[in-house]
Amino acid sequence: MERMIRISAKTVEEAITNACLEFGITSDQLDYEVIEKGSAGFLGIGMKQAVIEAKKKSEKPAEPVKEVKATPVKKEAPVKKEVPVKKEDPVKQEVPVEEVKFVKRETELAAVEEATKTAVIEFLDSTLKAMNMEVTLTSTVDAEGAFEVDMAGNNMGILIGKRGQTLDSLQYLANRVANKHQEGYVRVKLDTENYRSRRQATLENLAKNIAYKVKRGRKPVYLEPMNPYERRIIHAALQNDKYVTTHSEGDEPYRKVVVTLKK
């Protein structure tokens, strides 16, 4: 009998993703029941979490692919004219759109002015005090030219939130503050307890596991919705794989990565 677990998260989608990570599987291999739907709060405070009960589906052997023999008829000649249609094949887009935009944005970063740094730190300090949190802020400009702020204190898990969504929300607001104070694009990065690198390692491991399942099952796998930062990690982790390719589908905030076999 498969082990049943209960997962709590900000949304049902997050709970499903966390259950997949717990079992080391993808969503198409998960059986779950929604016990309670979640409701959002401000920066993760005052929210009501979603709850699901989940277990792994019984593994089914992949069905053999049936061979289809083509009949050698002269009428097949026009089929060759369809070859140019492959110009629209998404496989040719080796670098996902999100990564192209990301690289372009990184090369256009403006130098961070002192007034901008001060505005960001003051915003973070006042926001964290409103959350009744005592946090030490340490800032620097990294090698890429982004303004990086590390936050240290007690109970930082509250600030991170489920799958980093509270931290991402605060980072989004900090970027809005920074880019109102000077010309050119400024990027702000927030981190605490080395969460960003830990999360990246988790997603890279998930990407490799999914790539293996796609190769074995020869069917595409759809991941749960992720933010652009996490989608880029999945794309980058598999961009040099000889057998699979990735692209994104859907609209924000439900946009998700799809892993498929290369043609």
C-alpha positions as CSV (number, residue, x, y, z in Angstrom):
1,M,0.0,0.0,0.0
2,E,1.4,3.4,-1.0
3,R,2.3,5.8,1.8
4,M,-0.2,8.7,2.2
5,I,1.1,12.1,3.3
6,R,-0.7,15.4,4.2
7,I,0.9,18.6,2.8
8,S,0.1,22.2,3.7
9,A,1.0,25.1,1.4
10,K,-0.1,28.6,0.4
11,T,-2.0,27.2,-2.6
12,V,-3.2,23.9,-3.9
13,E,-0.6,24.1,-6.7
14,E,2.2,24.6,-4.2
15,A,1.0,21.7,-2.1
16,I,1.1,19.5,-5.2
17,T,4.6,20.6,-6.1
18,N,5.8,20.0,-2.5
19,A,4.2,16.5,-2.5
20,C,6.0,15.7,-5.8
21,L,9.3,16.8,-4.3
22,E,8.6,14.7,-1.2
23,F,8.1,11.6,-3.2
24,G,10.7,12.5,-5.9
25,I,8.1,12.2,-8.7
26,T,6.2,14.4,-11.1
27,S,2.6,15.5,-10.9
28,D,1.4,12.9,-13.4
29,Q,2.4,10.2,-11.0
30,L,0.6,11.7,-8.0
31,D,-2.8,10.9,-6.6
32,Y,-4.2,13.6,-4.3
33,E,-7.3,14.9,-2.7
34,V,-7.9,18.6,-1.7
35,I,-8.8,18.8,1.9
36,E,-8.9,22.6,2.2
37,K,-8.3,25.5,-0.2
38,G,-5.9,28.3,0.8
39,S,-6.5,32.0,0.9
40,A,-3.8,34.7,0.4
41,G,-2.5,37.2,2.9
42,F,-0.3,40.3,2.6
43,L,3.3,39.0,2.1
44,G,2.3,35.7,3.4
45,I,0.9,37.0,6.7
46,G,-2.6,36.1,7.8
47,M,-3.0,33.5,5.0
48,K,-5.0,30.3,5.3
49,Q,-3.1,27.4,4.0
50,A,-4.3,24.9,1.5
51,V,-4.1,21.2,2.5
52,I,-4.0,18.1,0.4
53,E,-3.6,14.4,1.0
54,A,-1.4,12.7,-1.5
55,K,0.2,9.4,-2.5
56,K,2.1,7.9,-5.4
57,K,0.2,6.3,-8.2
58,S,1.0,2.6,-9.0
59,E,3.6,2.6,-11.7
60,K,2.3,1.3,-15.0
61,P,4.6,-0.1,-17.7
62,A,5.0,2.1,-20.8
63,E,3.0,0.9,-23.8
64,P,5.2,-0.2,-26.8
65,V,5.1,2.3,-29.6
66,K,3.3,0.8,-32.7
67,E,5.2,1.0,-35.9
68,V,3.3,2.5,-38.8
69,K,4.4,1.3,-42.2
70,A,4.1,3.9,-45.0
71,T,2.7,2.7,-48.3
72,P,5.0,3.5,-51.1
73,V,2.6,5.4,-53.3
74,K,3.5,8.2,-55.7
75,K,1.1,10.5,-53.9
76,E,3.6,10.8,-51.1
77,A,5.8,13.1,-53.1
78,P,4.0,16.3,-52.0
79,V,4.7,15.3,-48.4
80,K,8.2,16.6,-48.9
81,K,6.8,20.1,-49.3
82,E,5.8,20.1,-45.7
83,V,9.4,19.9,-44.5
84,P,9.8,23.7,-44.4
85,V,7.0,23.9,-41.8
86,K,9.5,22.7,-39.3
87,K,10.9,26.2,-39.2
88,E,8.3,26.8,-36.5
89,D,9.4,23.7,-34.5
90,P,9.9,24.9,-30.9
91,V,13.0,22.6,-30.7
92,K,15.0,25.2,-32.7
93,Q,14.5,27.6,-29.8
94,E,17.4,26.2,-27.8
95,V,17.3,29.0,-25.3
96,P,13.9,29.6,-23.8
97,V,12.3,33.1,-24.1
98,E,12.7,33.7,-20.4
99,E,16.4,33.1,-20.5
100,V,16.9,35.4,-23.5
101,K,15.1,38.2,-21.7
102,F,17.0,37.5,-18.6
103,V,20.4,37.7,-20.3
104,K,19.4,40.9,-22.1
105,R,18.3,42.5,-18.8
106,E,21.5,41.5,-17.0
107,T,23.6,43.2,-19.6
108,E,21.6,46.4,-19.3
109,L,21.9,46.9,-15.6
110,A,22.6,50.5,-14.5
111,A,25.1,51.3,-11.8
112,V,23.3,51.4,-8.4
113,E,23.3,54.9,-7.0
114,E,23.7,55.6,-3.3
115,A,20.3,57.2,-3.0
116,T,18.8,54.0,-4.5
117,K,20.6,51.8,-2.0
118,T,19.4,53.9,0.9
119,A,15.8,53.8,-0.4
120,V,15.8,50.0,-0.7
121,I,17.3,49.5,2.8
122,E,14.8,52.0,4.3
123,F,11.9,50.2,2.6
124,L,13.0,46.8,3.8
125,D,13.7,48.0,7.3
126,S,10.3,49.6,7.7
127,T,8.5,46.6,6.1
128,L,10.2,44.1,8.4
129,K,9.5,46.2,11.5
130,A,5.8,46.2,10.4
131,M,6.0,42.4,10.4
132,N,7.4,42.5,14.0
133,M,10.7,41.0,12.8
134,E,14.2,42.0,14.0
135,V,16.4,41.5,11.0
136,T,20.0,42.6,10.2
137,L,20.5,43.8,6.6
138,T,23.8,43.4,4.8
139,S,24.1,44.8,1.3
140,T,26.6,44.7,-1.5
141,V,26.8,45.1,-5.3
142,D,27.5,41.7,-6.8
143,A,29.7,40.8,-9.8
144,E,26.8,41.2,-12.2
145,G,26.0,44.7,-10.9
146,A,22.9,43.8,-9.0
147,F,22.2,45.2,-5.5
148,E,22.2,42.2,-3.2
149,V,20.7,42.3,0.3
150,D,21.2,39.4,2.8
151,M,18.8,39.3,5.8
152,A,19.7,37.6,9.1
153,G,17.6,37.1,12.2
154,N,15.4,34.6,14.1
155,N,12.5,32.7,12.5
156,M,13.6,33.5,8.9
157,G,11.4,30.7,7.6
158,I,8.5,33.1,8.0
159,L,10.2,35.5,5.7
160,I,11.0,32.8,3.1
161,G,7.5,31.4,3.0
162,K,6.4,28.3,1.1
163,R,8.7,27.8,-1.9
164,G,10.1,31.2,-1.3
165,Q,7.0,33.1,-2.3
166,T,7.1,35.6,0.6
167,L,10.8,36.3,-0.1
168,D,9.9,36.7,-3.8
169,S,7.1,39.1,-3.0
170,L,9.4,41.2,-0.9
171,Q,12.1,41.2,-3.6
172,Y,9.5,42.3,-6.2
173,L,8.5,45.3,-4.1
174,A,12.2,46.2,-3.4
175,N,12.8,46.2,-7.1
176,R,9.9,48.5,-7.7
177,V,11.3,50.9,-5.1
178,A,14.8,50.8,-6.6
179,N,13.7,51.5,-10.1
180,K,11.6,54.5,-9.1
181,H,14.7,56.3,-7.8
182,Q,17.0,56.4,-10.8
183,E,17.3,56.1,-14.6
184,G,18.2,52.7,-16.1
185,Y,17.3,49.3,-14.9
186,V,18.4,48.3,-11.4
187,R,18.1,44.7,-10.1
188,V,17.7,43.9,-6.4
189,K,18.3,40.4,-5.0
190,L,17.1,39.4,-1.6
191,D,18.3,36.3,0.2
192,T,18.4,34.8,3.7
193,E,19.9,31.7,5.2
194,N,21.4,30.8,1.8
195,Y,17.9,30.0,0.6
196,R,18.4,30.9,-3.1
197,S,21.3,28.4,-3.6
198,R,19.5,25.7,-1.6
199,R,16.4,26.1,-3.7
200,Q,18.4,26.1,-6.9
201,A,20.0,22.8,-6.0
202,T,16.6,21.3,-5.3
203,L,15.2,22.4,-8.7
204,E,18.3,21.2,-10.6
205,N,17.9,17.8,-9.0
206,L,14.2,17.8,-9.9
207,A,15.0,18.8,-13.5
208,K,17.4,15.8,-13.9
209,N,14.9,13.4,-12.4
210,I,12.2,14.6,-14.8
211,A,14.6,14.4,-17.8
212,Y,15.2,10.8,-16.9
213,K,11.4,10.1,-16.8
214,V,10.9,11.7,-20.2
215,K,13.6,9.7,-21.8
216,R,12.2,6.5,-20.3
217,G,8.6,7.1,-20.9
218,R,9.1,9.1,-24.2
219,K,6.3,11.4,-23.2
220,P,6.4,15.1,-22.3
221,V,6.2,16.1,-18.6
222,Y,4.5,19.3,-17.4
223,L,5.8,20.8,-14.2
224,E,3.8,22.7,-11.7
225,P,3.5,26.5,-12.3
226,M,6.7,28.4,-11.3
227,N,7.9,32.0,-11.3
228,P,10.3,33.2,-14.0
229,Y,13.4,32.8,-11.8
230,E,12.6,29.1,-11.0
231,R,11.7,28.4,-14.7
232,R,15.1,29.7,-15.8
233,I,16.8,27.3,-13.4
234,I,15.0,24.3,-15.0
235,H,15.8,25.6,-18.5
236,A,19.5,26.1,-17.6
237,A,19.8,22.7,-15.9
238,L,18.6,20.9,-19.1
239,Q,19.8,23.1,-21.9
240,N,22.9,20.9,-22.6
241,D,21.0,17.6,-22.4
242,K,21.3,15.7,-25.7
243,Y,17.9,14.1,-25.6
244,V,15.4,16.5,-24.0
245,T,14.4,20.1,-24.5
246,T,12.4,22.5,-22.5
247,H,9.9,25.3,-23.2
248,S,7.3,27.2,-21.2
249,E,3.5,27.3,-21.7
250,G,0.6,29.3,-20.2
251,D,0.2,32.8,-18.8
252,E,1.5,34.2,-15.5
253,P,1.1,33.3,-12.7
254,Y,0.3,29.8,-14.0
255,R,3.1,29.5,-16.6
256,K,4.9,26.2,-16.4
257,V,7.9,24.4,-17.9
258,V,7.4,21.5,-20.3
259,V,10.1,18.9,-20.8
260,T,10.0,16.9,-24.1
261,L,12.1,14.6,-26.1
262,K,14.2,16.3,-28.8
263,K,13.2,15.4,-32.4
